[in-house]
């Protein structure tokens, strides 16, 4: 065989690593861009006087519609650029569309505010049941493989995220009761989604790294963990 034919069957490590890094960060954008759009559109249309009921309702409807569209676009981008759609992304997008549609139809922000609680409870209970049955469902939901991570590591990660999701569900219920359209504080709830839930999720993700590395995960997989966090 001619030596010039060698190396054509697979990308070199130098080529594949940057591509993998780009895909990882694109995955992060796909996961979180819709909530940023939700926040930005609400802020743009929200009236200065939040007691202005009509203006506030229209801001909620417009931002929810933008949220739904952004989530669907993220789904398409994931398939187009990453070549796959994780089960977690399918489920979260389906719930965004469902609860977003109810919000628009009934012109009531209750539906979009209850959506995080529903999905957090669903994922939390599903992962907890999987852990009790020794099935690491998180690996299936994420559609990701963290190089070297043992079965025990996946089980522990599933358990930890199960409890964290249940905590997030409780936090959302407290915030939903405190900040809503009825008291003119819907914008504060959206702000909390961006500046409380996202940082908490990233901090929790980083907190899992020592445990993951004790259970076989290599240094090269750290970026995969950071760029593939579970999300609502």
N, C-alpha and C positions, 0 to 999 in steps of 0.2 A: 504493500500500500504506500502511496506517495505521502511523504511526511507533511506536505501542505494540507492534507485532508484532516490531520489531527486537530482536535479542539473545536471542530465545527458542530459537534453533537450537543454541546451544553455550554452555557455562558460561563465565563471565568468567574472566580470568586470576586475579583476586583470589579467586574461588571454587575454581577448579581446583587452584591451587597448594597450599593447605592439605590438600585431599583427596589430592593426590599424595603429600604428606609423610606423612600418616596411613597411606596404603597402604604406603609405603616402610618405615616403622617396624613396621607389622604384619607385613610380609614377614620382617623380622629376628626377630620373636617366633616366627613359624611355623617358621623355620629352626632356632632354638636352644632353644626351650622344651622339646622332648623330652629333651635332654641334661641340662637343669636338673632335670627331673622324675626322670630316672634317678639323678642324684646325690642328690637329696633323699630319695627312697624308700629307697635303699640305706642312707643314713645313719640313717634312722629305724629300720630293721629290723636293722641290723648289730649283732651282740652286742659287748659291751665286750671280751670275751675272744675274739680272732679265731681262737684255736686250737679253739674250740667248733665243730666241723665242721658239725653239723646246722644250727645257727643261722646260720652263714656261708652255707651252701648255700641256705637258705631266703631269706636276704637277697638273694642274687644272683638267685634265681628271681623273687622279688617285684619287685625293681627292674627286671629285664629285662622282665617282663610289663607293668609301668607304662610303660617306655620304648616298647614296641611300641604300646600303646594311645595314648600321647601322640603318637607319630609318625602314627598313623592319624587322630587328631583334627586334627592340624596339616594333614594333607592335605585333610580336609573343610573346615576353616576357610579354607585357601588358595583353594579353589574357590568357597566361599560368599561370602567377603568381598573377595577379590582378583579373582575371576572367571576364574582360571586356575591351572594347576598346572605348574610348570616341569619340563622333562625331568629336571633334576638332582634335584628333589624327588621325582619319581616313582621314580627309580633308588635314591636313598638310602633312601626309605621301604620299597621292596621288599626291599632288603638287610637293613634293620633287622628286618623281619618274618621274613625267611628265617633269618638267624643268631640272632635272638631266639628263634624257635620251636625251633631246634636246641638252644639253651642250656637251654630249659625241658624239652624232651623228654629230653635226655641228662643234665640236671642238672650241666652242665659249663660253666664260665665261659669256657673256651677259645674257644667259638664267637662269643660277643659281643665278646671281646677281639680276635679275628682280623678281625672285620668292618671296622674302620677301615683296616687294612692292605690288605684286598682292594679296598675302594672307592677308596682313595688311589691304589693301583697302577692300577686300571681307568681312573680319570679322568686320571691323569698320563700313562699310555701313550697313551690316546685323544687327548688334547690335543697330545701330542708328535707323534704320527703326523699329526694334522690340520695342525699347523704345518709339518711337512716337506712336506706336500702343498698348502700354501698355502690351507688351509681353516680359518677361525677357529671351531672347534667350540664354544668357550666361549660365543659369542653364542647358539648353539642350545641349549646345556645350561642357561644361565641364563634363557633366554626373556625377556631384557631388552634394551633399546636405550639406550645411553648417547649422548645427543644430541651430534651433531657428530663423534663418534669415527670416524676413518678406518678403512679396511680394514687398513692397516698397523698402526694402533693395536690393533685387535682381534687381529691375528696375534701381535703382541708380548705382549699380555696373556695370550693362550692359551699361548704358549711359557713365559712367566714362571710362570704357575700350574701348568703341567705339571711343571716342575722342583721347584716348591714342594711339590706333592702327593707327589712321589717322596721328598723329604726328610721329609715328615710320615709317610710309610709306614715309613721307616727308624727314625724316632724312636719310632713306636708299637711296632715290634718290640723295640726296646731296652727300653722301659718295660714291655711285656708280659712280657718275660723276667725283669725285675727285680721286678715287682709283679703278683702273681696270687693266685688263690684258694689254691693249694697252699702258699704261704708266708704266708698270712694278710694279704696286702697288696693285695687286690683293690680295696679302698677308695681306696688311694693312686693306683691307676691311674685310677679314675673322677675323683678330684680333679685329676689331671694333665689329663684331658680337658677339665675346666672351666677350670682356671687356667693351663694351659700352651698347649694347642692353640687355644683360642678367642682369647686375647690375641695369640698368634703370627699367627693368621689376620687379625685386625684390623690389627695392625702392618704385615703384608705388604700388605694392601689399601691402607692409607694410603701406603705406600711407592711404590705404582704411580701415584699421582695426578700427580706431575710428568711422567712419561712420557705418560700419557693426555692431559694438557693440551697437551703438545708435539705431540700427534697429533690435534688438532682438537676435543677434548672441551671444551665450555663450562663455565663456573663453575656454571651451573644443574644440571649433571649430576653434580656431586660427591656430593650426597646419595644419588643413585641408586646410585652405585658403592659407597658405604659401607653402604647398606641392602640391597644385592644381592650380597654376597660369595659366591663358590663355597664349598661346604661338603660335609661327608661325610654 
